[in-house]
């Protein structure tokens, strides 16, 4: 299916809303019925009709169709955050006594689900270095129900061989879930590699304007129906129609925004690699990245996230460098128009900083839609302060 068709036409029936070019926001909580038969049918399957906007809504439906098509999936669910998508996808597929294998250091709210919530219900998680499939295989138990992946992750960008992990999981009847937020469906298609469920934070590149929160989950219709019935409806994790409309707006420009961000990022990486105050640059498509070949094999692009290892001896140096920047905001998340920086030292007590620990000297950069020269000049003057 052509991406231009998906982004501009799929799911949009303009004759149903006065031939408006932009789909309307169906801002209603409730939907009326014309017969008892229709009402009974809706009660039996709330995912297939409009009952109450905590479940399915017409504006959300247009978005669902587009997101499923982008991922090459049967269906999609849209949540009020990426954390909700993770929670519902996992909780609907485990029960007491089950076991999960997860990659090391997943997104913080995935880790807190695994470490703080699931153990209360007798579900345990084993963390492994997912760069080697053998590590995942060794961690499997008879009670393992989920292999949880994040490829690449969003700080040091370790990848997993998705096709190999999917083959391993299928042979044992284990569900695979991936956080695909780094790549979006434009730069990586996990379902084509055999992964069962693919999720992403739509807050980031899909929204693209830093003005809405959302999470997306795509996969087989039957699996998503189970998640919808057991978790989404019960947790109130639905996305409101206005936020769905904002995501539809963001989708229109997604390819060109990603292309622009990727092009600028490559220029920034080239500059930073030669700077004497930068010890190392981490970026999946860089020629020195340890898993570069795997990245090029299963990804079509690498977007705007990169991480630098600063040559710094103190917490104060990193703080001075960070706030000397004028064009990079100190903030979490990514995927909007604005460039960002998030140093690991920023979340630490200065007394705990140890320059011998490389992770303490890492700073993640997100490259936004600004001109490359504009950002490079800013980095140059801030590195002089460092």
C-alpha positions in Angstrom: 0.0 0.0 0.0 1.5 3.4 -1.0 2.5 5.5 1.9 1.0 8.6 0.3 -2.4 6.8 0.0 -2.2 5.7 3.7 -1.4 9.2 5.0 -3.8 11.2 2.8 -6.7 9.0 1.9 -7.0 5.7 3.8 -9.9 5.6 6.2 -11.2 9.0 5.1 -14.7 9.1 3.6 -15.2 12.8 3.0 -18.8 12.3 1.7 -19.7 11.4 5.3 -18.6 14.7 6.7 -19.6 17.4 4.2 -16.6 16.8 1.9 -14.4 18.5 4.4 -10.7 18.0 3.5 -9.7 17.4 7.1 -11.7 14.8 9.1 -13.8 16.3 11.9 -13.2 15.8 15.6 -16.2 13.6 16.7 -16.3 15.1 20.1 -19.0 12.9 21.7 -18.9 10.6 24.6 -22.0 8.6 23.6 -23.6 7.1 20.5 -27.4 6.3 20.0 -29.0 3.2 18.7 -31.9 2.7 16.4 -32.9 -0.9 17.4 -32.5 -3.4 20.2 -30.7 -5.7 17.7 -28.0 -3.0 17.1 -27.7 -2.5 20.9 -27.3 -6.2 21.5 -24.6 -6.5 18.8 -22.7 -3.5 20.3 -22.7 -5.1 23.7 -21.3 -8.3 22.3 -18.4 -6.6 20.5 -17.6 -3.0 21.5 -14.5 -3.0 19.3 -16.5 -3.3 16.1 -19.0 -0.4 16.6 -19.5 2.9 18.3 -20.9 2.6 21.8 -19.0 5.0 24.1 -15.8 6.9 23.2 -13.8 5.3 26.0 -13.5 2.5 23.5 -13.9 3.3 19.8 -14.6 6.7 18.2 -14.9 7.7 14.5 -11.9 10.1 14.6 -9.8 7.5 16.4 -10.9 4.9 13.9 -9.5 6.8 11.0 -6.2 7.0 12.9 -6.2 3.3 13.7 -6.6 2.3 10.1 -3.7 4.5 9.0 -1.4 3.3 11.8 -2.2 -0.4 11.1 -1.4 0.0 7.4 1.9 1.8 8.1 3.0 -1.1 10.2 1.7 -3.7 7.8 -0.6 -5.1 10.6 -4.2 -6.3 10.7 -5.3 -3.7 13.3 -4.2 -1.0 15.7 -5.2 0.3 19.1 -4.4 3.9 20.2 -3.8 4.7 23.9 -3.5 7.8 25.9 0.3 7.3 26.3 3.1 4.9 25.3 3.2 3.7 28.9 -0.5 2.7 28.6 0.2 0.7 25.4 3.0 -1.2 27.2 0.9 -1.8 30.3 -2.1 -3.1 28.4 -0.1 -5.2 25.9 1.8 -7.0 28.7 -1.0 -7.3 31.3 -3.4 -8.9 28.9 -1.0 -11.7 28.1 0.3 -12.9 31.4 -1.1 -14.6 34.5 0.2 -15.6 37.9 3.3 -17.8 37.6 4.3 -16.6 34.2 7.7 -15.4 33.2 9.0 -12.6 31.0 12.4 -12.1 29.3 13.2 -8.5 28.6 16.1 -6.7 27.2 18.3 -4.7 29.6 17.3 -1.2 30.6 14.0 -0.9 28.7 11.9 2.3 28.8 11.5 3.3 32.4 7.7 2.6 32.6 8.2 -0.9 31.1 10.9 -1.5 33.8 8.6 -0.3 36.5 5.8 -2.5 35.3 8.2 -5.5 35.3 9.8 -4.7 38.7 7.1 -3.1 40.8 3.7 -4.2 39.5 3.9 -7.7 38.0 5.8 -9.3 40.9 2.7 -8.6 43.1 0.8 -11.0 40.9 3.5 -13.7 40.7 4.9 -12.7 37.3 8.7 -12.4 37.2 11.1 -10.8 34.7 14.6 -11.7 33.6 16.7 -9.0 32.0 19.3 -10.0 29.4 21.8 -8.4 27.0 19.6 -8.7 23.9 22.4 -8.1 21.4 23.0 -11.8 21.4 20.0 -14.1 20.6 21.8 -16.8 22.7 21.3 -14.7 25.8 17.6 -14.6 25.3 17.4 -18.3 24.6 19.3 -19.2 27.7 16.9 -17.1 29.9 13.8 -18.9 28.6 11.8 -21.1 31.0 8.9 -23.4 30.5 6.7 -20.7 32.0 8.0 -17.8 29.7 5.1 -16.1 28.0 6.6 -12.9 26.6 9.9 -11.8 25.1 10.0 -8.0 25.4 12.3 -6.1 23.0 13.3 -2.5 22.4 15.4 -2.1 19.3 17.2 0.2 19.2 16.9 1.5 22.8 16.9 5.2 23.3 20.2 6.0 24.9 22.9 3.6 23.8 21.0 2.1 20.9 21.6 -1.6 21.3 19.7 -3.7 18.8 18.2 -7.2 18.7 18.1 -9.4 15.7 14.4 -9.3 15.3 14.0 -12.1 12.8 16.1 -14.5 14.8 14.3 -13.7 18.1 10.9 -14.0 16.3 11.9 -17.5 15.0 13.0 -18.6 18.4 9.8 -17.4 20.1 7.5 -18.9 17.5 9.1 -22.3 17.9 8.2 -22.2 21.6 4.8 -20.5 21.4 6.1 -17.3 23.1 4.6 -13.9 22.4 7.1 -11.2 21.1 6.5 -7.5 21.9 8.7 -4.7 20.6 8.9 -1.0 21.5 9.5 0.5 18.1 9.5 4.1 19.2 13.0 4.9 18.0 12.3 3.9 14.4 8.5 4.4 13.8 7.0 2.2 11.1 8.7 4.2 8.4 12.2 3.1 9.5 11.5 -0.4 10.8 8.7 -2.9 10.3 8.8 -5.5 13.1 5.8 -7.5 11.8 7.6 -8.2 8.5 10.4 -9.7 10.6 8.0 -11.9 12.6 7.3 -9.9 15.7 3.8 -10.3 17.1 3.0 -6.9 18.7 4.7 -3.6 17.9 4.2 -0.5 20.0 5.5 3.0 19.9 5.1 6.3 21.7 3.0 8.4 19.2 3.8 11.4 21.4 7.1 11.5 19.5 7.5 11.4 15.7 3.8 10.5 14.9 2.5 13.6 16.7 5.6 15.6 15.8 4.6 18.9 17.4 5.2 18.2 21.1 1.6 18.9 22.0 -0.1 15.6 22.6 0.4 12.2 24.3 -0.4 8.9 22.8 0.7 5.3 22.4 0.1 2.9 19.5 -0.1 -0.9 19.5 -0.4 -2.9 16.2 -0.7 -6.6 15.5 -3.1 -9.4 14.7 -6.8 -8.5 15.2 -7.5 -11.4 17.6 -4.6 -10.3 19.9 -5.7 -6.7 19.9 -9.3 -7.7 20.6 -8.1 -9.5 23.7 -6.1 -6.4 24.8 -9.1 -4.1 24.0 -11.6 -6.2 26.0 -9.4 -7.1 29.0 -7.3 -4.0 29.5 -8.1 -0.9 27.4 -11.7 -0.7 28.4 -11.0 -1.6 32.0 -8.1 0.9 32.5 -9.7 3.8 30.7 -6.6 4.0 28.5 -8.4 5.3 25.4 -7.2 8.4 23.5 -9.6 11.3 23.3 -10.8 12.3 19.8 -9.1 15.6 19.8 -5.7 14.0 20.4 -6.4 11.5 17.7 -7.1 14.5 15.4 -3.7 16.0 16.3 -2.0 12.7 15.5 -3.8 12.6 12.1 -2.4 16.1 11.5 1.1 14.9 12.4 1.0 11.9 10.1 0.5 14.1 7.1 4.1 15.4 7.4 5.8 12.4 9.0 7.9 11.3 6.0 9.3 14.7 5.3 10.0 15.5 9.0 11.8 12.2 9.4 13.9 12.8 6.3 14.8 16.3 7.4 15.7 15.2 10.9 17.8 12.3 9.6 19.7 14.4 7.1 20.5 17.1 9.8 21.5 14.4 12.3 24.1 12.9 10.0 25.7 16.3 9.6 25.7 16.9 13.4 27.2 13.4 14.0 30.0 14.1 11.5 30.8 17.4 13.3 30.7 15.9 16.8 32.9 12.9 15.9 35.9 15.2 15.1 35.5 17.4 18.2 38.3 17.0 20.7 36.0 17.3 23.7 33.8 14.4 22.5 35.1 11.0 23.4 32.6 9.0 21.4 29.3 9.4 19.4 26.7 6.7 19.5 24.4 6.5 16.5 23.1 3.3 14.9 24.0 4.3 11.3 27.4 5.6 12.1 30.3 3.6 10.6 31.8 3.0 14.0 28.6 1.8 15.7 29.2 -1.9 16.8 25.9 -3.2 15.3 25.9 -1.0 12.2 25.4 -3.9 9.8 22.4 -5.2 11.8 21.0 -1.7 11.9 21.2 -1.4 8.1 19.8 -4.9 7.7 16.5 -4.3 9.6 16.2 -0.5 9.7 15.5 2.0 6.8 16.8 5.0 8.8 18.0 6.1 12.2 16.1 9.4 12.9 17.3 12.2 15.2 18.5 10.5 18.4 22.2 10.3 19.1 24.3 10.2 22.3 27.6 11.8 23.0 30.2 10.7 25.6 31.7 13.9 27.0 35.3 14.4 28.1 34.3 15.8 31.4 35.8 15.4 34.9 33.0 16.8 36.9 29.2 17.0 37.3 29.6 20.8 37.2 31.3 20.7 33.7 28.4 18.8 32.2 25.9 21.2 33.8 27.8 24.2 32.5 27.9 22.7 29.0 24.2 21.8 29.0 23.0 25.2 30.0 25.4 27.0 27.6 23.3 25.6 24.8 20.8 28.0 23.4 19.1 25.9 20.7 18.8 22.6 22.7 16.2 22.5 25.4 16.8 20.4 28.4 13.8 18.0 28.3 12.8 14.4 28.0 11.0 12.8 25.0 11.9 13.6 21.3 10.3 13.7 17.9 9.0 17.3 17.8 10.2 20.3 15.9 12.6 21.4 18.7 16.1 20.0 19.4 16.7 18.6 22.9 19.4 17.4 25.3 19.1 15.0 28.2 22.4 14.4 30.1 22.5 11.4 32.4 24.2 13.5 35.0 21.1 15.7 35.1 19.2 13.1 37.1 22.1 12.4 39.5 23.2 13.9 42.8 26.5 15.7 42.1 28.1 13.7 44.9 27.3 10.4 43.0 29.0 11.5 39.8 32.0 9.4 38.8 33.8 10.3 35.6 35.2 6.8 35.4 31.7 5.5 34.9 31.0 6.3 31.2 27.3 6.2 31.6 27.6 9.3 33.9 29.1 11.3 31.1 26.5 10.4 28.4 24.2 13.1 27.0 21.4 12.2 24.6 20.7 14.7 21.8 17.6 14.9 19.7 18.0 16.8 16.5 14.9 18.7 15.5 13.9 20.6 12.4 16.4 23.5 12.7 19.2 24.0 10.2 22.3 21.9 10.7 24.6 24.9 10.7 22.5 26.6 13.3 22.7 23.6 15.7 26.4 23.0 15.0 27.3 26.6 15.9 25.4 26.3 19.1 27.2 23.0 20.0 30.5 24.6 19.2 30.2 27.5 21.5 28.8 25.3 24.4 31.7 22.8 24.0 34.1 25.7 24.4 32.6 26.3 27.8 33.1 22.6 28.7 
